Structures are given as structure tokens and as C-alpha cells.
């Protein structure tokens, strides 16, 4: 079963708990007492539950971000379906969850906080969630300032520093000619060759698809990681060439 089938299955919310679990239940048509759905400890989450929580957070936060520029464009919807490989027979139910999140009065903060706690020790997973938000933000060809502010607030809730956010923005929004390769790698221009190599090896380990899937990123989202890794590789190659690193 695809991750989308698991998310819209109707019982996933009780395993996920918290605000993400509650909105899953409501979207599935259950009468949910939100006060009684408590998030279990992150350590108790199995692989399926972590993937469901990740995917639900992507849907909910994308829906909440739609309010940042006041509308959801057809391009954004098309990008969502294409990037996240939603099977045609599951599009409607995923859309129901998206619409429920969009119309709900609750802000995005509780959802971001819950998924941030769950993956607090897997920052690369949270970076993939930020990547998903950037994909939707730029889908219509114009990134609204309100969307940038929204993603930055989410990143802050996740525990990323302003500098770390700028690095992610550079990776996902910078044109190939505009990207500072040192920014992409998260290193200072005064870094030694050994520091550059060490940082690159660390990024390669953390962003490898197998590593991310083991930590809770579903297969359907691995294209994001592949694109990000290509940007990191290109940045390292550029720095290595400039610095004569073998």
C-alpha cells in the first residue's frame, strides 16, 4: 500500500496522536475529541507511523501555507500531485485532508511543533519537509513573500537557525548561477580542505535516500532528496575545483 493509502485509511490518526492525528480523524469522518488524542512519545513510533506523521504534516502545512498568498493555484495543485506521486484513485481523499486543513481555524504552529518534536533527532528529515514546502511555494512560478515568511516560521519551530534556513532557501530557490556553493554546504569560505571534505561526507550520509527512508521519509518523497543531493554534489564539485581539492 502506498503512503497515501495509509494516510487516508481512517485509523492512522489514533496511532499518530496529537493535532496531526486529530485532523486525520476528522478528515476520515470520525467524531474526534481533540483533547483526548495525545501524541505518543516519538521513540514509540514504528516506521509506518513515522511515515504517516511526516506525510500528514506535509499535506497540512502545505494547506496552511496556501493562506499565505491567499489562494491555491492550479499549478500548485498539479505540482503537489506530481511531486508526491498521488495515485489517481486516492487524489480525492488526499484533497479532503488538504481542504480540511486549509479551512480549519487552528494555525499551523501545533502541527509544525508536533512533527518537529517527532523528528528532533533527524534534522535531515525535517529538511525534506521544508523542501516540500518550497516545491509548492515556487510551483506557480512566483514565490510570494508571505510563503517565504511561512516556511521560515516553520523552520524556526523545527529548531533551524536563521543561517540554516538561508542555506535551505539557497538550495531550493537559488538559480544554478546564483547559488553560493559554500552556503549550500553550510561552511565558511575560510574552511580548510579537510573541513570541506568532512562536511560533504556528512551531508552525503545524512541525505542518502536509504538513510532518510529509515528515519521516516516515505518512498514517495525520495525524489526531493535526490534533487537536493544533486545540488549538494554540484556545490561540492564547484568548491573542490576552485580550491584544487582532489
C-alpha positions in Angstrom: 0.0 0.0 0.0 1.3 3.5 -0.8 1.8 6.0 1.9 -1.3 7.8 0.7 -3.4 4.8 1.3 -2.1 4.5 4.8 -2.7 8.2 5.5 -6.3 8.2 4.3 -7.1 4.7 5.7 -9.1 6.2 8.6 -7.4 4.7 11.6 -3.9 6.2 11.3 -4.8 9.2 13.4 -5.1 7.3 16.6 -1.6 5.9 16.2 -0.1 9.3 15.3 -1.9 11.2 18.1 -1.8 14.9 18.8 -3.0 17.6 16.3 -1.9 15.6 13.3 -3.8 12.6 14.5 -6.9 14.7 15.2 -7.1 16.2 11.8 -6.5 12.8 10.2 -9.5 11.5 12.1 -11.7 14.5 11.2 -10.9 14.2 7.5 -11.7 10.5 7.7 -15.2 11.4 9.1 -14.7 10.4 12.7 -16.1 12.3 15.6 -12.9 13.3 17.3 -12.4 14.7 20.8 -9.2 16.6 20.1 -8.4 17.0 23.8 -8.2 13.2 24.3 -5.9 12.5 21.4 -2.4 12.8 22.9 0.8 12.4 20.9 2.7 9.3 21.9 6.4 9.6 22.6 8.4 9.8 19.4 10.5 6.8 20.4 7.4 4.6 20.4 6.6 5.4 16.8 7.1 2.5 14.4 8.3 3.1 10.8 4.7 3.2 9.3 3.5 5.7 11.9 6.6 8.0 11.4 5.9 8.0 7.6 2.2 8.7 8.2 3.1 11.6 10.5 5.6 13.0 8.0 3.2 12.8 5.1 0.3 14.3 7.1 2.5 17.2 8.1 3.4 17.8 4.5 -0.3 18.0 3.5 -1.4 20.1 6.4 1.5 22.6 6.3 1.1 22.9 2.5 -2.6 23.6 3.0 -1.8 26.2 5.7 0.8 27.8 3.5 -1.9 28.3 0.9 -3.3 31.0 3.0 0.0 32.9 3.0 -0.7 34.3 -0.5 -4.5 33.9 -0.3 -5.1 31.3 -2.9 -4.2 27.8 -4.2 -3.4 27.9 -7.9 -3.9 25.0 -10.4 -0.1 24.9 -10.8 0.4 24.4 -7.1 -2.1 21.5 -7.1 -0.5 20.0 -10.2 2.9 20.2 -8.6 1.7 18.6 -5.4 0.2 15.6 -7.3 3.2 15.2 -9.5 5.9 15.6 -6.9 4.3 13.4 -4.3 3.1 10.7 -6.7 -0.5 10.5 -5.5 -2.4 7.7 -7.3 -5.5 8.9 -9.2 -7.8 6.9 -7.1 -6.5 8.5 -3.9 -6.4 12.1 -5.1 -9.9 13.0 -3.8 -9.3 11.7 -0.2 -5.9 13.4 0.0 -7.7 16.5 -1.3 -10.3 16.2 1.5 -7.5 16.2 4.1 -5.8 19.2 2.4 -9.1 21.1 2.3 -9.9 20.2 6.0 -6.5 21.7 7.0 -7.0 24.7 4.9 -10.4 25.7 6.3 -9.6 24.7 9.9 -9.2 27.7 12.2 -6.2 26.3 14.1 -2.9 27.8 13.0 0.0 25.8 11.6 2.1 26.1 14.7 0.8 23.0 16.6 1.3 20.8 13.6 4.8 22.0 12.9 5.7 21.7 16.6 4.5 18.0 16.8 6.4 16.9 13.7 9.4 18.9 14.9 9.4 17.0 18.2 9.0 13.7 16.4 12.0 14.2 14.2 14.1 16.3 16.5 17.0 14.0 16.2 16.7 13.6 12.4 17.1 17.1 11.1 17.6 15.8 7.5 14.0 14.5 7.6 12.8 17.9 8.7 14.8 19.5 5.9 12.9 17.2 3.4 9.6 18.6 4.8 10.9 22.2 4.3 11.9 21.1 0.8 8.3 20.0 0.1 7.0 23.5 1.2 9.5 25.2 -1.2 8.3 23.0 -4.1 4.7 24.1 -3.6 5.7 27.7 -3.0 7.5 28.0 -6.3 5.1 25.8 -8.3 3.2 28.8 -9.9 6.4 30.5 -10.9 6.3 33.2 -8.3 7.3 32.8 -4.6 5.1 35.1 -2.5 6.9 36.9 0.4 4.2 35.5 2.6 5.2 32.0 1.6 8.8 32.6 2.4 7.8 34.0 5.8 5.7 31.0 6.4 8.4 28.5 5.6 10.9 30.4 7.7 8.5 30.3 10.7 8.1 26.5 10.2 11.9 26.2 10.1 12.2 28.2 13.3 9.7 25.9 15.0 11.8 22.9 13.8 14.8 24.4 15.5 16.7 25.6 12.5 18.8 28.8 12.9 18.4 31.8 10.6 21.6 30.7 8.9 20.4 27.1 8.4 17.2 28.5 6.9 19.1 30.6 4.4 21.1 27.6 3.4 17.9 25.6 2.7 16.4 28.6 0.8 19.6 28.8 -1.3 19.4 25.1 -2.1 15.7 25.2 -3.2 15.1 28.7 -4.5 18.5 29.8 -5.8 19.1 29.6 -9.6 22.1 27.5 -10.6 24.1 30.6 -11.4 23.1 32.3 -8.1 23.8 29.6 -5.6 26.7 30.1 -3.3 28.3 26.6 -3.1 29.6 27.4 0.4 26.1 28.3 1.5 24.7 25.1 0.1 27.4 23.1 2.0 26.9 25.1 5.2 30.5 26.0 5.5 32.6 29.2 5.7 34.7 30.2 2.8 37.8 30.0 5.1 37.1 26.3 5.8 40.1 24.0 5.2 40.1 21.3 2.5 39.7 18.7 5.2 36.7 20.5 6.8 35.1 20.8 3.3 35.6 17.0 2.7 34.3 16.1 6.1 31.2 18.3 5.8 30.5 16.9 2.3 30.8 13.3 3.6 28.4 14.1 6.5 25.8 15.6 4.1 26.1 12.6 1.8 25.4 10.2 4.7 22.5 12.2 6.1 20.8 12.8 2.8 21.2 9.4 1.3 17.7 8.0 0.3 18.2 4.8 2.3 19.1 6.8 5.5 16.1 9.1 5.1 13.7 6.2 4.5 14.9 4.5 7.6 14.2 7.7 9.5 10.7 8.2 8.3 10.7 9.7 4.8 8.3 7.7 2.6 9.5 6.4 -0.8 7.1 8.8 -2.5 9.1 11.7 -1.2 12.6 10.4 -2.1 12.6 12.5 -5.4 13.0 15.5 -3.2 16.1 14.0 -1.5 17.6 13.1 -4.9 17.2 16.7 -6.2 18.7 18.1 -3.0 21.7 15.6 -3.2 22.3 16.7 -6.8 22.6 20.3 -5.6 24.9 19.4 -2.8 27.1 17.3 -5.2 27.3 20.2 -7.7 28.2 22.6 -4.9 31.0 20.4 -3.6 32.3 19.9 -7.2 32.4 23.6 -7.7 34.2 24.3 -4.4 36.6 21.4 -5.0 37.5 22.7 -8.4 38.0 26.3 -7.0 40.2 25.0 -4.2 42.0 22.3 -6.1 40.7 19.6 -3.7 41.3 16.1 -5.0 
